[in-house]
Amino acid sequence: MRIRRLLAALFATAALAGLGLTSAVTATAASLTPGECEQGGGTVDWATNTCKGGSFAGQMVD
């Protein structure tokens, strides 16, 4: 019984840590470099600082 509780606690901790990592990655990937926009098949619209077309369409460009 004690082992089962320990395993449940380990899985819960791992799940929460993974959730924190994915949200941190999402937060840092909010803006692109011009090269990333172009590699994704888009073009940079400097008037609005966004990526037009491709896989990153609509995302902000630094």
C-alpha positions in Angstrom: 0.0 0.0 0.0 2.8 2.4 0.8 4.5 1.7 -2.5 1.3 2.4 -4.4 1.0 5.8 -2.7 4.6 6.6 -3.4 4.2 5.8 -7.1 1.1 7.9 -7.3 2.9 10.8 -5.8 5.8 10.4 -8.2 3.5 10.3 -11.2 1.6 13.4 -10.0 4.9 15.3 -9.5 6.1 14.3 -12.9 2.9 15.4 -14.5 2.9 18.8 -12.8 6.6 19.3 -13.8 5.9 18.4 -17.4 3.0 20.9 -17.4 5.2 23.6 -16.2 7.8 22.9 -18.8 5.3 23.0 -21.7 3.9 26.3 -20.5 7.4 27.8 -20.2 8.3 26.7 -23.7 5.0 28.1 -25.0 5.7 31.4 -23.3 9.2 31.8 -24.8 8.0 30.8 -28.3 5.6 33.7 -28.6 7.8 35.8 -31.0 9.9 34.7 -33.9 13.0 35.8 -35.6 12.8 36.8 -39.2 14.7 33.7 -40.2 12.3 31.4 -38.4 9.3 33.0 -40.2 11.0 32.5 -43.5 12.0 28.9 -42.7 8.4 28.2 -42.0 7.4 29.3 -45.5 6.3 32.8 -44.6 7.4 36.4 -45.2 7.9 39.1 -42.6 5.4 42.1 -42.7 7.5 44.9 -41.1 4.5 47.2 -41.0 2.8 45.0 -38.4 5.8 43.0 -37.2 4.0 39.7 -38.0 4.7 36.7 -40.1 2.5 36.4 -43.1 1.8 32.9 -44.5 3.5 29.6 -43.8 3.3 27.7 -40.6 3.9 30.7 -38.3 1.2 32.9 -39.9 0.1 35.7 -37.6 2.8 35.4 -35.0 4.9 38.3 -33.8 8.4 38.8 -35.3 11.2 40.5 -33.3 
